[in-house]
Amino acid sequence: MFPFFESIRLEKDGFRLLDYHQQRVREVFAHFYPGVKPFVLRDILVPVPKVEGRTKCRVRYGERAYDICYESYTMRRIDRVKIVEAKIEYPYKATDRKELESVAGMLKDGEMVVFSCEGCITDSLFSNVIFFDGKKWITPITYLLNGVKRRFCLDKGIIEEAPIMVGDLLSFSHIGFINAMIDVGELVLPIEKVEVLHGLENL
């Protein structure tokens, strides 16, 4: 019933990056529901609930309907990262994540997968990735999903975009994860915590 969703960060001072989420909703409607006017997030997300800490607002939607729920947010722990070559496609934020969820089920506690495709780094299971070269954060140009935090950080010059190959990993000191709920620098590991595998069968 609801093939798409947005996960929106809510703090005491209100929603974050709402204009970027709205742009992505417009893109979904333009591609899947041409001629249908998309709903306006600022109109449907009222009244805004009072929250104490970082809260995830999940808006699931389709062509004619939507639902909204709120849940407290706890950042996941990542101790190790595994780079896996796999042809994964996820261009829209769809609720059907069976392919990604099947990979998630292969992981041990504290592990995270970052995908590569033909040697090009793409994204992790739940976020865009960034790499620190000692001076700046760089995100791969070969993303799976153009996340709202990724778009925002590129627009503001907080990160840069470039091709990143698996063979380039040792050029960086750290790997980081960003999404609508996670800022640059909040979830970072030294590059030594990254292991390159040949395929999903090696997880």
ROMI-35899 format. One record per residue (C-alpha): residue in one letter; residue number from 1; y, x, z. Coordinates in nm, 3 decimals, always signed. Layout:
<pts>
+---------+-----+---------+---------+---------+
! residuo ! num !      c2 !      c1 !      c3 !
+---------+-----+---------+---------+---------+
!       A ! NUM !       Y !       X !       Z !
...
+---------+-----+---------+---------+---------+
</pts>
This chain:
<pts>
+---------+-----+---------+---------+---------+
! residuo ! num !      c2 !      c1 !      c3 !
+---------+-----+---------+---------+---------+
!       M !   1 !  +0.000 !  +0.000 !  +0.000 !
!       F !   2 !  +0.235 !  +0.289 !  +0.077 !
!       P !   3 !  +0.165 !  +0.575 !  -0.167 !
!       F !   4 !  +0.462 !  +0.790 !  -0.061 !
!       F !   5 !  +0.632 !  +0.898 !  +0.259 !
!       E !   6 !  +0.918 !  +1.096 !  +0.406 !
!       S !   7 !  +0.906 !  +1.282 !  +0.739 !
!       I !   8 !  +1.262 !  +1.292 !  +0.869 !
!       R !   9 !  +1.383 !  +1.494 !  +1.166 !
!       L !  10 !  +1.572 !  +1.301 !  +1.432 !
!       E !  11 !  +1.768 !  +1.471 !  +1.710 !
!       K !  12 !  +2.008 !  +1.341 !  +1.974 !
!       D !  13 !  +2.295 !  +1.373 !  +1.726 !
!       G !  14 !  +2.115 !  +1.178 !  +1.452 !
!       F !  15 !  +1.901 !  +1.233 !  +1.145 !
!       R !  16 !  +1.890 !  +1.568 !  +0.969 !
!       L !  17 !  +1.905 !  +1.625 !  +0.592 !
!       L !  18 !  +1.908 !  +1.252 !  +0.519 !
!       D !  19 !  +2.087 !  +1.300 !  +0.184 !
!       Y !  20 !  +1.811 !  +1.538 !  +0.072 !
!       H !  21 !  +1.542 !  +1.289 !  +0.172 !
!       Q !  22 !  +1.730 !  +1.018 !  -0.019 !
!       Q !  23 !  +1.739 !  +1.236 !  -0.329 !
!       R !  24 !  +1.363 !  +1.277 !  -0.314 !
!       V !  25 !  +1.316 !  +0.901 !  -0.278 !
!       R !  26 !  +1.532 !  +0.853 !  -0.588 !
!       E !  27 !  +1.317 !  +1.103 !  -0.778 !
!       V !  28 !  +0.999 !  +0.917 !  -0.682 !
!       F !  29 !  +1.142 !  +0.584 !  -0.794 !
!       A !  30 !  +1.272 !  +0.731 !  -1.121 !
!       H !  31 !  +0.926 !  +0.870 !  -1.202 !
!       F !  32 !  +0.693 !  +0.597 !  -1.072 !
!       Y !  33 !  +0.910 !  +0.284 !  -1.058 !
!       P !  34 !  +1.168 !  +0.318 !  -1.337 !
!       G !  35 !  +1.422 !  +0.040 !  -1.336 !
!       V !  36 !  +1.362 !  -0.043 !  -0.968 !
!       K !  37 !  +1.649 !  +0.031 !  -0.733 !
!       P !  38 !  +1.532 !  +0.258 !  -0.447 !
!       F !  39 !  +1.598 !  +0.157 !  -0.089 !
!       V !  40 !  +1.875 !  +0.339 !  +0.100 !
!       L !  41 !  +1.756 !  +0.534 !  +0.403 !
!       R !  42 !  +2.086 !  +0.500 !  +0.588 !
!       D !  43 !  +2.055 !  +0.122 !  +0.561 !
!       I !  44 !  +1.695 !  +0.086 !  +0.675 !
!       L !  45 !  +1.703 !  +0.343 !  +0.957 !
!       V !  46 !  +1.911 !  +0.124 !  +1.186 !
!       P !  47 !  +1.943 !  +0.092 !  +1.470 !
!       V !  48 !  +1.887 !  +0.463 !  +1.536 !
!       P !  49 !  +1.666 !  +0.502 !  +1.845 !
!       K !  50 !  +1.780 !  +0.726 !  +2.129 !
!       V !  51 !  +1.563 !  +1.034 !  +2.156 !
!       E !  52 !  +1.545 !  +1.323 !  +2.401 !
!       G !  53 !  +1.391 !  +1.593 !  +2.186 !
!       R !  54 !  +1.295 !  +1.665 !  +1.828 !
!       T !  55 !  +1.139 !  +1.350 !  +1.687 !
!       K !  56 !  +0.961 !  +1.280 !  +1.358 !
!       C !  57 !  +1.059 !  +0.962 !  +1.176 !
!       R !  58 !  +0.796 !  +0.876 !  +0.918 !
!       V !  59 !  +0.895 !  +0.636 !  +0.642 !
!       R !  60 !  +0.600 !  +0.524 !  +0.428 !
!       Y !  61 !  +0.690 !  +0.333 !  +0.116 !
!       G !  62 !  +0.598 !  +0.189 !  -0.220 !
!       E !  63 !  +0.777 !  +0.000 !  -0.492 !
!       R !  64 !  +0.868 !  -0.307 !  -0.286 !
!       A !  65 !  +0.796 !  -0.234 !  +0.079 !
!       Y !  66 !  +0.814 !  +0.030 !  +0.350 !
!       D !  67 !  +0.736 !  +0.086 !  +0.715 !
!       I !  68 !  +0.890 !  +0.315 !  +0.976 !
!       C !  69 !  +0.744 !  +0.481 !  +1.283 !
!       Y !  70 !  +0.865 !  +0.746 !  +1.527 !
!       E !  71 !  +0.668 !  +1.010 !  +1.713 !
!       S !  72 !  +0.756 !  +1.309 !  +1.930 !
!       Y !  73 !  +0.722 !  +1.640 !  +1.751 !
!       T !  74 !  +0.540 !  +1.951 !  +1.869 !
!       M !  75 !  +0.544 !  +2.258 !  +1.649 !
!       R !  76 !  +0.196 !  +2.377 !  +1.562 !
!       R !  77 !  +0.071 !  +2.719 !  +1.667 !
!       I !  78 !  -0.018 !  +2.964 !  +1.390 !
!       D !  79 !  -0.182 !  +3.296 !  +1.477 !
!       R !  80 !  -0.335 !  +3.391 !  +1.143 !
!       V !  81 !  -0.262 !  +3.314 !  +0.778 !
!       K !  82 !  -0.514 !  +3.316 !  +0.495 !
!       I !  83 !  -0.401 !  +3.337 !  +0.133 !
!       V !  84 !  -0.645 !  +3.145 !  -0.086 !
!       E !  85 !  -0.651 !  +3.115 !  -0.464 !
!       A !  86 !  -0.681 !  +2.746 !  -0.552 !
!       K !  87 !  -0.542 !  +2.515 !  -0.815 !
!       I !  88 !  -0.368 !  +2.258 !  -0.595 !
!       E !  89 !  -0.113 !  +2.007 !  -0.722 !
!       Y !  90 !  +0.119 !  +1.814 !  -0.491 !
!       P !  91 !  +0.451 !  +1.755 !  -0.674 !
!       Y !  92 !  +0.541 !  +1.438 !  -0.479 !
!       K !  93 !  +0.518 !  +1.366 !  -0.108 !
!       A !  94 !  +0.221 !  +1.134 !  -0.137 !
!       T !  95 !  +0.020 !  +0.978 !  +0.144 !
!       D !  96 !  -0.299 !  +1.063 !  -0.046 !
!       R !  97 !  -0.355 !  +1.416 !  +0.082 !
!       K !  98 !  -0.735 !  +1.422 !  +0.061 !
!       E !  99 !  -0.743 !  +1.754 !  -0.122 !
!       L ! 100 !  -0.520 !  +1.921 !  +0.137 !
!       E ! 101 !  -0.693 !  +1.756 !  +0.431 !
!       S ! 102 !  -1.032 !  +1.879 !  +0.312 !
!       V ! 103 !  -0.899 !  +2.236 !  +0.326 !
!       A ! 104 !  -0.746 !  +2.175 !  +0.670 !
!       G ! 105 !  -1.090 !  +2.078 !  +0.795 !
!       M ! 106 !  -1.221 !  +2.425 !  +0.710 !
!       L ! 107 !  -0.976 !  +2.605 !  +0.938 !
!       K ! 108 !  -1.026 !  +2.732 !  +1.291 !
!       D ! 109 !  -0.772 !  +2.678 !  +1.565 !
!       G ! 110 !  -0.457 !  +2.880 !  +1.501 !
!       E ! 111 !  -0.532 !  +2.941 !  +1.134 !
!       M ! 112 !  -0.319 !  +2.835 !  +0.839 !
!       V ! 113 !  -0.381 !  +2.849 !  +0.464 !
!       V ! 114 !  -0.123 !  +2.953 !  +0.207 !
!       F ! 115 !  -0.226 !  +2.884 !  -0.150 !
!       S ! 116 !  -0.188 !  +3.100 !  -0.456 !
!       C ! 117 !  -0.233 !  +2.999 !  -0.818 !
!       E ! 118 !  -0.311 !  +3.265 !  -1.078 !
!       G ! 119 !  -0.190 !  +3.521 !  -0.827 !
!       C ! 120 !  +0.141 !  +3.345 !  -0.757 !
!       I ! 121 !  +0.212 !  +3.238 !  -0.398 !
!       T ! 122 !  +0.286 !  +2.865 !  -0.371 !
!       D ! 123 !  +0.293 !  +2.677 !  -0.037 !
!       S ! 124 !  +0.105 !  +2.629 !  +0.287 !
!       L ! 125 !  -0.088 !  +2.318 !  +0.384 !
!       F ! 126 !  +0.214 !  +2.160 !  +0.551 !
!       S ! 127 !  +0.525 !  +2.350 !  +0.449 !
!       N ! 128 !  +0.707 !  +2.576 !  +0.211 !
!       V ! 129 !  +0.676 !  +2.946 !  +0.286 !
!       I ! 130 !  +0.936 !  +3.220 !  +0.305 !
!       F ! 131 !  +0.903 !  +3.598 !  +0.320 !
!       F ! 132 !  +1.139 !  +3.848 !  +0.485 !
!       D ! 133 !  +1.206 !  +4.177 !  +0.302 !
!       G ! 134 !  +1.411 !  +4.335 !  +0.578 !
!       K ! 135 !  +1.741 !  +4.189 !  +0.457 !
!       K ! 136 !  +1.683 !  +3.834 !  +0.337 !
!       W ! 137 !  +1.433 !  +3.549 !  +0.330 !
!       I ! 138 !  +1.278 !  +3.473 !  -0.010 !
!       T ! 139 !  +1.079 !  +3.165 !  -0.108 !
!       P ! 140 !  +0.836 !  +3.154 !  -0.402 !
!       I ! 141 !  +0.962 !  +2.995 !  -0.722 !
!       T ! 142 !  +0.608 !  +2.857 !  -0.771 !
!       Y ! 143 !  +0.619 !  +2.594 !  -0.495 !
!       L ! 144 !  +0.384 !  +2.295 !  -0.475 !
!       L ! 145 !  +0.641 !  +2.056 !  -0.327 !
!       N ! 146 !  +1.015 !  +2.114 !  -0.339 !
!       G ! 147 !  +1.077 !  +2.040 !  +0.028 !
!       V ! 148 !  +1.405 !  +1.912 !  +0.166 !
!       K ! 149 !  +1.455 !  +2.214 !  +0.395 !
!       R ! 150 !  +1.380 !  +2.443 !  +0.101 !
!       R ! 151 !  +1.642 !  +2.267 !  -0.112 !
!       F ! 152 !  +1.897 !  +2.274 !  +0.170 !
!       C ! 153 !  +1.845 !  +2.643 !  +0.247 !
!       L ! 154 !  +1.873 !  +2.738 !  -0.120 !
!       D ! 155 !  +2.192 !  +2.533 !  -0.157 !
!       K ! 156 !  +2.345 !  +2.702 !  +0.149 !
!       G ! 157 !  +2.233 !  +3.053 !  +0.052 !
!       I ! 158 !  +2.016 !  +3.086 !  +0.362 !
!       I ! 159 !  +1.716 !  +3.181 !  +0.148 !
!       E ! 160 !  +1.669 !  +3.300 !  -0.210 !
!       E ! 161 !  +1.412 !  +3.203 !  -0.472 !
!       A ! 162 !  +1.199 !  +3.449 !  -0.668 !
!       P ! 163 !  +0.848 !  +3.493 !  -0.808 !
!       I ! 164 !  +0.617 !  +3.624 !  -0.536 !
!       M ! 165 !  +0.271 !  +3.749 !  -0.626 !
!       V ! 166 !  -0.015 !  +3.812 !  -0.387 !
!       G ! 167 !  +0.022 !  +4.179 !  -0.470 !
!       D ! 168 !  +0.382 !  +4.171 !  -0.344 !
!       L ! 169 !  +0.290 !  +4.080 !  +0.014 !
!       L ! 170 !  +0.317 !  +4.433 !  +0.152 !
!       S ! 171 !  +0.678 !  +4.441 !  +0.030 !
!       F ! 172 !  +0.762 !  +4.199 !  +0.312 !
!       S ! 173 !  +0.764 !  +4.237 !  +0.688 !
!       H ! 174 !  +0.718 !  +3.872 !  +0.787 !
!       I ! 175 !  +0.603 !  +3.535 !  +0.661 !
!       G ! 176 !  +0.774 !  +3.215 !  +0.777 !
!       F ! 177 !  +0.719 !  +2.842 !  +0.742 !
!       I ! 178 !  +0.987 !  +2.579 !  +0.680 !
!       N ! 179 !  +0.988 !  +2.204 !  +0.636 !
!       A ! 180 !  +1.199 !  +1.907 !  +0.740 !
!       M ! 181 !  +1.102 !  +1.964 !  +1.103 !
!       I ! 182 !  +1.112 !  +2.346 !  +1.114 !
!       D ! 183 !  +1.414 !  +2.571 !  +1.062 !
!       V ! 184 !  +1.421 !  +2.921 !  +0.916 !
!       G ! 185 !  +1.310 !  +3.168 !  +1.181 !
!       E ! 186 !  +1.136 !  +2.917 !  +1.409 !
!       L ! 187 !  +0.779 !  +2.978 !  +1.293 !
!       V ! 188 !  +0.732 !  +3.339 !  +1.184 !
!       L ! 189 !  +0.442 !  +3.587 !  +1.181 !
!       P ! 190 !  +0.429 !  +3.956 !  +1.092 !
!       I ! 191 !  +0.282 !  +4.017 !  +0.751 !
!       E ! 192 !  -0.009 !  +4.200 !  +0.919 !
!       K ! 193 !  -0.134 !  +3.858 !  +1.029 !
!       V ! 194 !  -0.187 !  +3.760 !  +0.663 !
!       E ! 195 !  -0.531 !  +3.799 !  +0.504 !
!       V ! 196 !  -0.601 !  +3.757 !  +0.133 !
!       L ! 197 !  -0.922 !  +3.574 !  +0.042 !
!       H ! 198 !  -1.073 !  +3.515 !  -0.300 !
!       G ! 199 !  -1.130 !  +3.139 !  -0.278 !
!       L ! 200 !  -1.180 !  +2.835 !  -0.058 !
!       E ! 201 !  -1.547 !  +2.920 !  -0.015 !
!       N ! 202 !  -1.439 !  +3.220 !  +0.194 !
!       L ! 203 !  -1.257 !  +3.017 !  +0.457 !
+---------+-----+---------+---------+---------+
</pts>
